[in-house]
Structures are given as C-alpha cells and as structure tokens.
C-alpha cells in the first residue's frame, strides 16, 4: 500500500489509474477487476484522501454551509467538505457548491438512498435497462452485500403520488465495532452514519485484498496529454510539494465539479460547460392519523414518487427522531426535549425533500485564470411548477392522514441538492468536451469519465446508484474492448 507518493515523479503507464475514492471510484474499480484479462496489471487509486485526522488548518470554508441535511451540520463531519471550495478556488454565483476531498468522498455522510432509474429515465442514455440490469444487481451487492435482484417500477400513471419503503445502502458491520456516543445510535445515525455504505471502508478492504494500490495526500491540479502519455500534476497536501504521475489509462471519477475542472483545464482557451443538477425543495409534514405509528428508520424512512403534467418528481420523508434531536443538542438536553415534546410533536412531525429532473436546471461551470466559476438561477417555470406540485402533494397526503404544514415549504438554492453531473455527457456522436458511449473523452485516448459527469440526464432522485451503474458500465466496456 502506498499512503503517499515517495518521489516527485511516478510512472504508472503500465497500470490502470483511478482518480478519486468515492462511490463511483469503487464501482469503476470493480468494473476493471471483473473484466481485465491481465490479472498482474495493477490498479492505482490517486486521491486527496482527507480524513478526520488530517490537518485542515491550511484551507477552510469562507462561508457557512447552507445544506438542508443535518449530517452536514455535525462538527465531526466538517472534514468531509470543508476544504473543497477553497482548494478548487470556486466562485459561486447563485449556487451552493458542496463537494468533498475526503477519503470516500461524500459517502461518509450521504443519505444512503438506492433509487434505480427506470426504462423511461434511461431513454437518453446509450443503453437500455435490459442491457445493464446485471449491473444493477452488481451495484446493489456492492452497496448492501446482498445478491437479491431489485425491482424497477415503471407503472406510475397520471397524477399519482405513491409512498413506499425506500431501498437503503445498509451494509451491516461486525457487532463489536464501536459507533458514536449518541445513546440511541442505530442504522443511519445522523451523527455517525452507522452501517451505511462508506467508500472509505471499501477502499481499505480492496487494499487489504491486494486489489488496488492507494495513494492518498495528493490533490489533483491538472491532467495534460504530453509525449504519448498523460501528465497528472498533483500537490502533496501535507508538504505542498508538486508530484507528477504519468499514466496512459485513466478513469476520472473525482465528482462532477472536480472532473469538470480537469476537463476544462485540458484546453488552453477559456471555456464553460453545462452542469446538470436536480432542483429540489423541502417541506414539513404532520401526521394526524396512523402514519407516525409505523416503524420509521432514523433516516429516509419513506420514499414518495409522483407525477404532474407528465413531469415526475421524487422525495424522501425523514422523521424528527430522538437520534436527530440528540445529535443536534447532545444526549442530555436532547433526551429532555424529546421526553417533553416527543409524544405530542416530534414523533408526529416529519421533514420531506423533493427533487425534479435536470431539465429544469440552469447552471454553467467555467474555468478561467485558475478560478472555477459556477453560475445558476432557479428557473421561473420551476417556481410555478413547484407550487403546483405542493398543491398536488397536499391533496394526496391528506387522504393518507398527512398534513403539509402551511407556509413551511421552500425551494432549495441551486446546488443544495448535491446531485451534480452531465457536464461531459456520453453521446453517440460526441463534440468537444463530450464522451463517446464507452465514456472516453473525445480526442483523448484512454481517458475515461466514470462519474456522473458522463451522465446525459439526471432523473428526479438521488444519483448515487445509477452513477455507480454508469461507472461500472464505462469501466467494463472500456476494459473489455482493450482485451480484444
């Protein structure tokens, strides 16, 4: 295992090189392992790899994070996202950028939702569900340890609103593992994300099985093609020294924002790209019948899906649990609050989020003078549609004993959905800054985009599952073709 680069230059031209360590990197690695014929050909993972023990005093956020998720408000989790904006030198215009340079990326604090795309949602992709359903089974096994097939519901009709139990990426660990000090810590704990799939743990497992070599402490500044190979210029975070890695076979899965920066930096002229997001909103629900008496998980206890005027939307319902209260106020005060108000209020009150597809998004990302600028605004049509959807949901939920709390719904700021992609989309006939159907960036042989950047469309839901499916597809297709 290589924790840090030992020299200022490293030649990895005879290896597969994966950039990043998040969920898409894990999927990419498995796609390579499952399809490569030369088992001696190594896989190297290059990653900033920040952990809780890293010294973060050198780069901090210069503004408060406005993410609606309580997991981002836990102080112990700040290492996951705190350095991202400053290290990438991001300037936001109407956008809230949330990203990660940590080992395992945002999977350290994600919501664990497994929300597969349907046939209809895959219509803009270069493959159909029938072509990739075996990958669905593979990704589900990676995330949960289960080989069970997952059911894709394509039967939503009209203006239906359907509430169901969600699929969650829960991967049970050994009972002797200690979790956080919240007394009611359980699966999906707000404070420690107990038993939720974490890419960092998967990286460690792959290293222990000698499947990969992991190189941490390297922030990737640029990738340039020179002399028949790629020059990956990195900064060693702990020493601020420059490290150059040479490679001929690269899989870029740094996340849509970081990947966009790398791709834009490969061209000398100023340029910008579309950045797909899933505009979102949030609202409160009060249960006045039996809904609150059901068994609710700490997080993502229910999923709802709906459609209006041929536009689909999806969302998650979260209980105001004792775990949430204690994670926010501490065990002692949290228990007092819950004992006083839990039965009458907290146990009956729920938070919901809702997402719309990337067709309602208006965001651009540009790179100039070593500065990454992201500009966005909420489409006026989205605001009008959001009001109609809330009205539709209010009526449907009321019949289920759920009351939308008046005047407590709002649209999220662009970017707060943390579902980014589509800046370098896969196309049958790609242009500059687009990918071929195997994920290869046009004009750059063996440089593959294997994160959500290559997805040509983002459906109205969480993207982790299908971005992993897409990453595995890219890795397996490219490796298989190189075997021929």
C-alpha positions as CSV (number, residue, x, y, z in Angstrom):
1,X,0.0,0.0,0.0
2,X,1.3,3.5,-0.9
3,X,-0.1,6.0,1.5
4,X,1.9,8.9,-0.1
5,X,4.0,9.4,-3.2
6,X,7.6,8.7,-2.3
7,X,9.1,10.6,-5.3
8,X,8.3,13.8,-7.1
9,X,7.6,11.7,-10.3
10,X,5.9,8.4,-10.6
11,X,5.4,6.3,-13.8
12,X,2.2,4.3,-13.9
13,X,1.9,3.9,-17.6
14,X,1.6,0.1,-17.3
15,X,-1.3,0.4,-14.8
16,X,-4.9,1.4,-14.6
17,X,-5.2,4.7,-12.8
18,X,-8.3,5.7,-11.0
19,X,-8.7,9.3,-9.8
20,X,-10.8,9.7,-6.6
21,X,-12.1,7.3,-3.9
22,X,-15.9,7.9,-3.8
23,X,-18.7,5.6,-4.8
24,X,-18.0,6.0,-8.5
25,X,-14.4,5.1,-7.9
26,X,-15.4,1.9,-6.1
27,X,-17.7,1.0,-9.0
28,X,-15.0,1.7,-11.5
29,X,-12.5,-0.4,-9.7
30,X,-14.9,-3.4,-9.6
31,X,-15.7,-2.9,-13.3
32,X,-11.9,-3.1,-14.1
33,X,-11.3,-6.1,-11.8
34,X,-14.2,-8.1,-13.2
35,X,-13.2,-7.6,-16.8
36,X,-9.4,-7.3,-17.1
37,X,-7.6,-10.3,-18.5
38,X,-4.2,-9.4,-17.3
39,X,-4.5,-10.0,-13.6
40,X,-1.0,-8.7,-13.0
41,X,-1.8,-5.3,-14.3
42,X,-2.2,-3.1,-11.2
43,X,-4.9,-0.6,-10.3
44,X,-3.6,2.6,-8.7
45,X,-6.0,5.0,-6.9
46,X,-4.9,8.6,-6.6
47,X,-6.8,10.6,-4.0
48,X,-6.6,13.7,-1.8
49,X,-7.8,11.3,0.9
50,X,-8.5,13.7,3.7
51,X,-9.6,12.0,6.9
52,X,-10.7,13.2,10.4
53,X,-7.0,13.1,11.4
54,X,-5.8,15.4,8.6
55,X,-4.6,18.8,9.5
56,X,-7.2,21.1,7.8
57,X,-5.9,24.4,9.2
58,X,-4.5,25.3,5.8
59,X,-7.8,25.5,4.0
60,X,-11.2,26.3,5.5
61,X,-14.6,27.4,4.0
62,X,-15.0,31.1,3.9
63,X,-18.8,30.9,4.4
64,X,-21.4,28.9,6.3
65,X,-22.7,25.8,4.5
66,X,-26.4,26.0,3.8
67,X,-27.1,22.3,3.2
68,X,-30.5,21.2,4.4
69,X,-29.1,17.9,5.6
70,X,-28.4,17.7,9.3
71,X,-25.4,15.4,8.6
72,X,-23.5,18.4,7.2
73,X,-24.1,20.3,10.4
74,X,-22.3,17.8,12.6
75,X,-19.0,19.3,13.6
76,X,-17.2,15.9,13.4
77,X,-18.2,15.7,9.7
78,X,-16.8,19.0,8.6
79,X,-13.6,17.4,7.4
80,X,-15.6,15.8,4.6
81,X,-16.5,19.0,2.8
82,X,-14.6,21.9,4.5
83,X,-11.7,22.2,2.1
84,X,-13.5,21.7,-1.2
85,X,-14.3,25.2,-2.3
86,X,-11.0,26.8,-1.3
87,X,-8.8,24.0,-2.7
88,X,-10.6,24.2,-6.1
89,X,-10.8,28.0,-5.9
90,X,-14.5,28.1,-6.6
91,X,-16.6,31.2,-7.0
92,X,-20.3,30.8,-6.8
93,X,-22.9,33.0,-8.4
94,X,-26.4,31.9,-7.2
95,X,-25.1,28.4,-6.5
96,X,-24.2,26.5,-3.3
97,X,-21.3,24.2,-4.1
98,X,-20.9,21.1,-1.9
99,X,-18.2,18.6,-2.7
100,X,-15.5,16.5,-1.0
101,X,-11.8,15.8,-1.0
102,X,-12.1,13.2,1.8
103,X,-11.2,9.6,1.6
104,X,-14.5,8.1,0.5
105,X,-16.0,11.4,-0.6
106,X,-19.5,12.4,0.4
107,X,-20.3,8.7,1.1
108,X,-19.1,9.5,4.6
109,X,-22.3,11.4,5.3
110,X,-24.7,10.5,2.5
111,X,-28.4,9.6,2.9
112,X,-27.9,6.0,1.6
113,X,-30.8,6.1,-0.9
114,X,-30.8,3.5,-3.6
115,X,-33.1,4.9,-6.3
116,X,-32.6,3.0,-9.6
117,X,-33.5,4.6,-12.9
118,X,-36.5,3.2,-14.8
119,X,-36.6,2.4,-18.6
120,X,-38.1,5.8,-19.2
121,X,-35.4,7.6,-17.2
122,X,-32.7,5.8,-19.2
123,X,-34.2,7.0,-22.6
124,X,-31.4,9.5,-23.1
125,X,-28.6,7.1,-22.2
126,X,-26.6,4.9,-24.7
127,X,-28.0,1.8,-23.1
128,X,-31.3,0.3,-22.0
129,X,-32.3,-1.2,-18.7
130,X,-32.2,-4.7,-20.3
131,X,-28.6,-4.1,-21.3
132,X,-27.5,-3.1,-17.8
133,X,-29.8,-4.9,-15.4
134,X,-27.0,-7.3,-14.5
135,X,-25.0,-4.2,-13.4
136,X,-27.9,-3.1,-11.1
137,X,-27.5,-6.5,-9.3
138,X,-23.8,-6.0,-9.1
139,X,-24.0,-2.4,-7.6
140,X,-26.7,-3.5,-5.2
141,X,-24.4,-6.2,-4.0
142,X,-21.5,-3.8,-3.5
143,X,-23.7,-1.4,-1.5
144,X,-25.5,-3.9,0.7
145,X,-23.7,-7.2,0.4
146,X,-27.0,-8.8,-0.9
147,X,-27.3,-10.5,-4.3
148,X,-31.0,-10.1,-4.4
149,X,-32.4,-8.5,-7.6
150,X,-34.1,-5.1,-7.3
151,X,-37.5,-4.3,-8.7
152,X,-37.8,-1.4,-11.1
153,X,-41.3,0.1,-11.0
154,X,-42.3,1.6,-14.4
155,X,-46.0,1.7,-13.7
156,X,-46.6,5.2,-12.3
157,X,-49.6,6.7,-14.1
158,X,-51.3,10.1,-14.2
159,X,-51.0,12.3,-11.2
160,X,-50.4,9.5,-8.7
161,X,-48.5,10.0,-5.5
162,X,-47.2,6.7,-4.1
163,X,-45.5,6.3,-0.7
164,X,-43.3,3.3,-0.2
165,X,-40.4,2.0,1.8
166,X,-37.0,3.0,0.4
167,X,-34.1,0.9,-0.6
168,X,-31.1,1.8,1.6
169,X,-27.4,1.1,1.3
170,X,-27.1,-0.5,4.7
171,X,-24.1,-2.9,5.0
172,X,-24.0,-4.4,8.5
173,X,-20.6,-4.4,10.2
174,X,-19.3,-6.6,13.0
175,X,-21.2,-6.1,16.3
176,X,-18.0,-5.3,18.2
177,X,-17.4,-2.1,16.2
178,X,-17.9,1.0,18.4
179,X,-20.1,3.7,16.9
180,X,-20.8,7.2,18.2
181,X,-21.7,8.3,21.7
182,X,-25.3,9.0,20.9
183,X,-27.3,6.6,23.2
184,X,-29.9,5.9,20.5
185,X,-27.4,5.4,17.7
186,X,-28.8,3.0,15.1
187,X,-28.6,2.4,11.3
188,X,-28.3,5.7,9.5
189,X,-27.4,7.6,12.7
190,X,-27.3,11.3,12.0
191,X,-24.1,11.7,13.9
192,X,-22.0,8.7,12.6
193,X,-24.0,7.2,9.7
194,X,-23.9,3.8,11.3
195,X,-23.9,0.8,9.0
196,X,-24.4,3.0,5.9
197,X,-22.1,2.0,3.0
198,X,-18.9,4.1,3.1
199,X,-16.5,4.1,0.2
200,X,-13.6,4.6,2.6
201,X,-14.2,1.2,4.2
202,X,-14.4,-0.4,0.7
203,X,-11.1,1.2,-0.3
204,X,-9.5,-0.3,2.8
205,X,-11.0,-3.7,2.0
206,X,-9.7,-3.6,-1.6
207,X,-6.2,-2.6,-0.3
208,X,-6.2,-5.5,2.3
209,X,-7.1,-7.9,-0.5
210,X,-4.3,-6.6,-2.7
211,X,-6.8,-5.5,-5.4
212,X,-5.5,-1.9,-5.5
213,X,-2.7,0.4,-4.5
214,X,-4.0,3.5,-2.7
215,X,-2.1,6.8,-3.0
216,X,-3.5,9.4,-0.7
217,X,-2.5,13.0,0.2
218,X,-2.5,14.0,-3.5
219,X,-4.7,16.9,-4.7
220,X,-5.0,16.6,-8.5
221,X,-4.5,20.0,-10.1
222,X,-4.5,19.1,-13.8
223,X,-4.2,16.4,-16.4
224,X,-2.4,17.1,-19.7
225,X,-1.6,14.9,-22.6
226,X,2.1,15.1,-23.4
227,X,4.5,12.8,-25.3
228,X,2.0,10.0,-25.8
229,X,1.0,9.8,-22.1
230,X,-0.9,11.8,-19.5
231,X,0.8,14.0,-17.0
232,X,-1.2,14.2,-13.8
233,X,0.1,17.1,-11.8
234,X,-0.7,16.9,-8.1
235,X,0.0,18.7,-4.9
236,X,1.1,16.7,-1.9
237,X,-1.2,18.2,0.7
238,X,0.9,17.6,3.7
239,X,4.1,19.2,2.2
240,X,2.7,21.4,-0.6
241,X,5.2,19.7,-2.9
242,X,4.4,19.1,-6.6
243,X,4.1,15.4,-7.6
244,X,3.8,14.4,-11.2
245,X,2.2,11.0,-12.1
246,X,2.5,9.6,-15.7
247,X,-0.3,7.4,-17.0
248,X,-1.8,6.1,-20.2
249,X,-5.0,4.6,-19.0
250,X,-7.1,6.9,-16.7
251,X,-10.5,6.7,-15.1
252,X,-11.6,10.1,-13.8
253,X,-14.2,9.8,-11.0
254,X,-13.5,12.9,-8.9
255,X,-17.1,14.1,-8.9
256,X,-18.8,16.3,-11.5
257,X,-17.3,19.6,-10.3
258,X,-13.7,18.4,-9.9
259,X,-13.9,16.4,-13.2
260,X,-15.3,19.5,-15.0
261,X,-12.3,21.5,-13.8
262,X,-9.9,18.8,-15.1
263,X,-11.6,18.6,-18.5
264,X,-11.8,22.4,-18.9
265,X,-8.2,22.7,-17.9
266,X,-7.2,20.3,-20.7
267,X,-8.0,23.1,-23.2
268,X,-6.0,26.3,-23.2
269,X,-8.8,28.5,-24.3
270,X,-11.4,29.8,-21.8
271,X,-14.5,27.6,-21.8
272,X,-17.6,26.6,-19.9
273,X,-19.8,23.6,-19.6
274,X,-23.4,22.9,-18.5
275,X,-23.6,21.4,-15.1
276,X,-26.7,19.3,-14.5
277,X,-28.4,19.4,-11.1
278,X,-31.7,18.2,-9.7
279,X,-33.6,21.2,-8.4
280,X,-35.1,20.5,-5.1
281,X,-37.4,21.7,-2.4
282,X,-38.4,20.8,1.2
283,X,-41.4,20.9,3.4
284,X,-42.8,19.7,6.8
285,X,-45.5,17.1,7.3
286,X,-47.6,16.5,10.4
287,X,-49.2,13.0,10.9
288,X,-52.6,13.2,12.4
289,X,-53.7,9.6,11.9
290,X,-51.6,6.4,11.8
291,X,-48.5,7.3,9.7
292,X,-46.4,8.2,12.7
293,X,-47.3,4.8,14.4
294,X,-45.4,2.9,11.6
295,X,-41.9,1.7,12.1
296,X,-39.7,4.6,10.8
297,X,-36.0,4.3,10.2
298,X,-33.8,7.1,11.6
299,X,-33.3,8.4,8.1
300,X,-35.1,8.0,4.8
301,X,-37.9,6.2,6.4
302,X,-40.2,6.6,3.4
303,X,-39.9,7.4,-0.3
304,X,-42.6,9.1,-2.3
305,X,-42.9,9.3,-6.1
306,X,-45.4,11.4,-8.1
307,X,-46.0,12.9,-11.5
308,X,-47.8,16.0,-12.7
309,X,-48.3,17.2,-16.3
310,X,-46.0,14.4,-17.5
311,X,-43.2,15.5,-15.2
312,X,-42.0,13.1,-12.5
313,X,-40.8,14.0,-9.0
314,X,-39.5,12.0,-6.1
315,X,-38.7,12.7,-2.5
316,X,-37.8,11.3,0.9
317,X,-39.6,11.6,4.3
318,X,-37.5,11.8,7.4
319,X,-38.8,11.5,11.0
320,X,-37.9,14.0,13.7
321,X,-36.3,11.2,15.6
322,X,-34.7,11.2,19.1
323,X,-31.5,10.4,17.3
324,X,-31.8,13.7,15.3
325,X,-32.6,15.7,18.4
326,X,-29.8,14.2,20.4
327,X,-27.3,14.6,17.5
328,X,-28.3,18.3,17.4
329,X,-28.5,19.2,21.1
330,X,-26.5,16.4,22.8
331,X,-27.7,13.4,24.7
332,X,-28.7,15.1,28.0
333,X,-30.6,18.1,26.5
334,X,-31.9,16.1,23.5
335,X,-33.5,13.5,25.8
336,X,-35.2,16.2,27.8
337,X,-36.6,17.9,24.7
338,X,-37.8,14.6,23.3
339,X,-39.4,13.5,26.6
340,X,-41.2,16.8,26.9
341,X,-42.4,17.2,23.3
342,X,-41.8,13.9,21.6
343,X,-45.1,12.2,22.0
344,X,-47.2,15.4,21.2
345,X,-45.0,16.9,18.5
346,X,-41.7,15.4,17.4
347,X,-42.9,11.8,16.8
348,X,-45.7,13.2,14.6
349,X,-43.6,15.7,12.7
350,X,-41.6,14.8,9.6
351,X,-39.3,16.6,7.2
352,X,-39.5,15.9,3.4
353,X,-37.4,16.8,0.5
354,X,-38.4,16.6,-3.2
355,X,-36.4,16.6,-6.4
356,X,-37.1,17.4,-10.1
357,X,-35.1,16.3,-13.1
358,X,-32.2,18.1,-14.6
359,X,-34.4,19.5,-17.4
360,X,-35.4,22.2,-15.0
361,X,-31.8,23.2,-14.2
362,X,-29.9,26.3,-15.4
363,X,-26.3,26.0,-14.3
364,X,-23.0,26.6,-16.1
365,X,-19.5,25.9,-14.9
366,X,-16.4,27.7,-16.3
367,X,-12.7,27.7,-15.7
368,X,-10.5,30.8,-16.3
369,X,-7.4,32.3,-14.6
370,X,-7.2,29.2,-12.3
371,X,-10.6,30.1,-11.0
372,X,-13.7,27.8,-11.2
373,X,-16.9,29.8,-11.5
374,X,-20.4,28.2,-11.2
375,X,-23.4,30.3,-12.1
376,X,-27.0,29.3,-11.6
377,X,-30.6,30.6,-11.0
378,X,-33.9,29.0,-10.3
379,X,-36.0,28.9,-13.4
380,X,-39.3,30.9,-13.0
381,X,-41.0,27.9,-14.6
382,X,-39.7,25.7,-11.8
383,X,-41.1,28.0,-9.1
384,X,-44.5,27.8,-10.7
385,X,-44.3,24.1,-11.1
386,X,-43.1,23.7,-7.5
387,X,-46.3,25.4,-6.3
388,X,-48.4,23.1,-8.4
389,X,-46.6,20.0,-7.1
390,X,-47.0,21.1,-3.5
391,X,-50.7,21.6,-4.1
392,X,-50.9,18.1,-5.7
393,X,-48.9,16.5,-2.8
394,X,-51.0,18.3,-0.2
395,X,-54.2,16.8,-1.6
396,X,-52.7,13.3,-2.0
397,X,-51.1,13.2,1.5
398,X,-54.2,14.5,3.2
399,X,-56.0,11.3,2.2
400,X,-53.2,9.3,3.9
401,X,-53.5,11.3,7.2
402,X,-50.7,13.6,6.5
403,X,-50.9,17.4,6.7
404,X,-48.4,19.6,4.9
405,X,-47.6,22.3,7.4
406,X,-48.7,25.6,5.9
407,X,-46.1,28.1,4.7
408,X,-43.3,25.7,5.5
409,X,-42.2,24.7,2.0
410,X,-39.4,26.2,0.0
411,X,-37.2,25.6,-3.0
412,X,-33.6,24.8,-2.2
413,X,-30.8,27.0,-3.5
414,X,-29.3,25.7,-6.8
415,X,-26.6,23.2,-5.7
416,X,-28.1,22.3,-2.4
417,X,-29.4,19.1,-3.9
418,X,-25.8,17.8,-4.1
419,X,-26.7,15.9,-7.3
420,X,-24.3,17.1,-9.9
421,X,-23.5,15.6,-13.3
422,X,-23.8,15.8,-17.1
423,X,-21.0,18.3,-17.8
424,X,-19.2,15.9,-20.1
425,X,-22.1,13.8,-21.4
426,X,-21.9,10.5,-23.3
427,X,-23.1,10.8,-26.9
428,X,-23.3,8.6,-30.0
429,X,-21.6,11.4,-31.9
430,X,-19.8,13.5,-29.3
431,X,-18.4,17.0,-29.8
432,X,-15.5,18.6,-27.9
433,X,-15.9,18.1,-24.1
434,X,-18.2,15.2,-24.6
435,X,-17.7,11.4,-24.3
436,X,-18.1,8.5,-26.6
437,X,-20.6,5.8,-25.5
438,X,-17.8,4.0,-23.7
439,X,-17.1,7.0,-21.5
440,X,-13.9,8.0,-23.4
441,X,-13.4,11.8,-23.6
442,X,-13.4,12.8,-27.3
443,X,-9.9,13.5,-28.5
444,X,-8.3,11.8,-25.5
445,X,-7.5,8.2,-26.0
446,X,-7.9,6.0,-22.9
447,X,-9.1,8.9,-20.7
448,X,-12.4,7.9,-19.4
449,X,-15.0,9.8,-17.4
450,X,-16.5,7.4,-15.0
451,X,-18.6,9.6,-12.6
452,X,-21.9,11.4,-13.0
453,X,-20.2,14.0,-15.3
454,X,-20.7,11.5,-18.2
455,X,-24.5,11.0,-17.5
456,X,-26.5,12.8,-20.1
457,X,-29.5,13.3,-17.9
458,X,-30.3,13.3,-14.1
459,X,-33.7,12.0,-13.1
460,X,-35.7,13.5,-10.2
461,X,-34.0,11.4,-7.5
462,X,-30.7,10.6,-5.8
463,X,-28.0,9.8,-8.3
464,X,-25.5,7.6,-6.4
465,X,-26.9,4.3,-7.5
466,X,-27.1,5.0,-11.2
467,X,-23.9,7.0,-11.4
468,X,-22.3,3.8,-9.9
469,X,-24.1,1.8,-12.6
470,X,-22.8,4.1,-15.3
471,X,-19.2,4.0,-13.8
472,X,-19.2,0.2,-13.9
473,X,-20.6,0.3,-17.4
474,X,-17.8,2.6,-18.6
475,X,-15.1,0.6,-16.9
476,X,-16.3,-2.8,-18.0
477,X,-16.9,-1.7,-21.6
478,X,-13.5,0.0,-22.0
479,X,-11.6,-2.8,-20.4
480,X,-13.4,-5.4,-22.4
481,X,-12.7,-3.6,-25.7
482,X,-9.0,-3.2,-24.8
483,X,-8.8,-7.0,-24.3
484,X,-9.9,-7.6,-27.9
